[in-house]
Amino acid sequence: MAIGPDRSTVYTRDTTRVAIDEGLRSYMLRVYNYMSLGVAFTAAVTMIVAMNPALVMALAGGGFWILFIGILGLGFFAPRIMMTRSVGAAQACFWVYAALWGALMGPMIFAFANIPNGPMLIGQAFFITAGVFAGMSLLGYTTKKNLTGMGTFFMMATIGLLLAIVVNIFIGSTLFSLLISIGVVLVFAGLTAYETQQIKNMYYQTDGHDVVTRKAIFGAFMLYGSFVTMFIHILNILGIMNQE
């Protein structure tokens, strides 16, 4: 007579799987919550800067490079701090990063707010960014394809685009700016899917509370950077097209 699987074993396995799925959903929800709060905080900082013309002038000048270097520096060092130090240190890196981005975007938002259709373009850019981000993040979360191999490509593409952005700061070519922004949006849309899968794969049920929290903050840090970068360049694309 055939003997089926032990019911207690099947029950234990199913219960474990349910617990893992619930833990993963809770972890990913924390990632998206942190990221959303970061975007909201950045918007607040941006508005404070944009409403202060003197501050806009200061940040649009030499202050731009200080913010730019600060963002690059945190982008490089913060992941290491977040994964090896305390939750408090991880939180500090995340919020300082969000504040720097807000200050950097202040002059751009100020400029758009003072042109015809500018406020409408800002709103359009945000909703387009949110739609692209949501779609690509969902793809990264649900796809069965391993996206790890794309990591090197995205890293090299990001470095190339960053160099192009720096070069165009001195050249000031509108066409080059448009092409760069299109490239940035395409690369960071793909990067969003890749990052989401990496964040998902970082989760382990056996992680302690502090470890899970630091991983969630780190995940939010990654996705936040992609979201804000896409928003800036989608807004730039809309602004250039609005000039035609």
N, C-alpha and C positions, 0 to 999 in steps of 0.2 A: 504494500500500500504506500502511495506517495505521501511524503511528509512535507507540509508547507513550511514557510518561514515562521520562526518563532514570533508570536504576536507581540510579545514584550519588546523584542529587538526592533521590530518594525515601528512600534509606537515610540520607542526611545529615539530612533533615527528621525522619524517625522517631527517629533517634539523639538529635537535639536535643530533641525532645518528651519522650523518656524521661528525659533529663538534667534537664530542667525539672521534670518530675513528681517525680523523686527528690529534687531540691533542695527543692521545695515541701514534700514530706512530711517531710523532715529538719528544715526550718525550723519547720513546725507542731508537730512532736514536741518541739522545743526550747521552743516557747511553752508547751505543756501541761506539760512537765517543770518549767519555772520556776514556773508557776502552782501545780502540785502541791506543790513544795517550799515555796512561800510559804504555802499553806494549812497545811501541816504545821508550819512555823515559828510561824504565828499560833496554832495549837492549843497548842503548847508554851508560848508566852508567856501565853496565856489560862489554862492550868492552873497556871502559876507564880503568877499573880495570884490566881486563885480559891482557892488553897490558903493564902493569906496574908490573914486577915480584916482586919488593920490596913491593908494595902494596898488591899483592896477598899473599905473605908470612905473612904480618901483619894481614890480614883479615882471613887467614886460621888458625891462631893461636888463641890468646885471643880475637881478633877482632870478631871472629865468634860468640862468646857468646853474645857480646854486640849487634851485629846486630840481632841475634836470639831473644833476650829478647826485643829489640826495636820493632821488627815486631809483636811479641806476644802482647806487650803492646798497640801498635797502633791498632792492630786488635780488641782489647777489648774496648779501650776508644774512638777511632775515630768515630764509628757509633753514639755514643751519642753526640759528638761534631758536627758532620755533620748535625744531625737532629734538634739541638737546638741552634746552634750558627749562625754566619754570613756565607755568601757564601765564603768569603775570608778564614775563618777558615776551612771550608770544603775543599777548594782547597788546602790549606797548608797541611792538613792531608793526602790527596790523593797523592800529589806529594812527600812528605817525605816518605810515605809508598812505593811508586814505587822506590824511590832512594835506600831505605834500601834493598829491594829485589834485585835490580841491583848489589849492593855492595856484598850482600851475594852470589849471583850466579857467581860473577867474578872468584873466584878461581876454581869453578867447570868447567866453560867454558874454562879457561886457561888450566886445566888438559886435557880436551877432545881435545882441539886444538893441543895438543902435542902428541897424540897417533895415530896410524894408523887408518884411516877411521873416525877419530874424528870429523872433520868439517862436513863430510857427515852425521854422526849420529846426530849432532846438527840440521842440516837442516831437517832430517827425523823426529826428535822429534817435531820440531815446526809445521810441516805440519800435523802430526798425531794429535797433540794437537788441532790445529785449526779445523780439521775435526770433532773430537769428541766434541769439545766445540760447534761448529756451530750446529751440529745435536741435541745435548741435549738441547741447549738453544731454538732452534726452537720447540722442543717437549714441553718444559715448557711453551712457549708462546702460542702454539696452542691447547694443550690438554684441554679437558673439565673436566678432573678428578681433584679434589681438592687434591693438594699435601701437604697441610698444616700438615697433620698427620705424614708426613715423617720427619718433622723438628727435632723432638726429637731424632729419630734414627740417623740422620746425625750428630747431635751434639755429641751424645755419641760415635759414631764411630770415629769422628774426634779426640775427646779427647783420645780415646784408641790408635789410630794410632800415635798421637803426643807422647804419653808416650812410645810407642814401638820404635819410632825414637830416642828419647833421650836415651833409654836403649841401642839401637844398636850403638850409638855413642861410647859407652864404650866397648861394646862387639866386634864390628867390624866384624860381621858375614855377608858374602856375600849372603848366602842363605836367611838369615833373612831379609836382605836389599831388596832382590828381592821380597819376599813375602809381605813385607810392601809396596813397591812401587806398586805392583799389587793391593793391597787393597786400597791404596790412590787413584789410578786412577779410580777404580770402584766407590768409595764413592764420589769423587769430580765430577765425570761425573753425577751421580744422583743429587748431590748438585747443579750443574749448572742448571738443569731443575727446581728444587725446587726454587732456587734463582730467576730465570727468572720469574716464575709465581708470586712470592712475589713482585718483582719489578713492574711487570705489575699491580698487584692489589693495589699498593701504589698510583697509579695515580688517581687524582681527577680533573675534568675539572675546578672546582672553585678555585683551588690552584693559589696563586699569583706567579709572575715570580720568585722571590727569593726562594719560597718553592719548585717549580718545579725544579729549578736549583740544590738546595741542595739534593733533592731526586734523581735527575739524577746522581750527583756525588756519592752519597751513593750507588746507584745501580751499578755504574761502579766499585766502590771500592769492592763490593761483588764479582762481576763476574771476575774482574781482579785477585783477590786472588785465585779464583778457577782455572783460566787459568794458572797462573804462577806455582801454586802447581802441576797441572797435567803435565805441561811441564817438570819440574824438575824430576818428578818420571818416566815419559815416557823416558826421556833421560837416567835416571839411569838404567831402564830395558834394553834399547838398548845397553848401555855400558856393562852391565853384560853379556848379550847374545853375544856380540862381543868378549868377552874373551874366550868363549867356543871353 
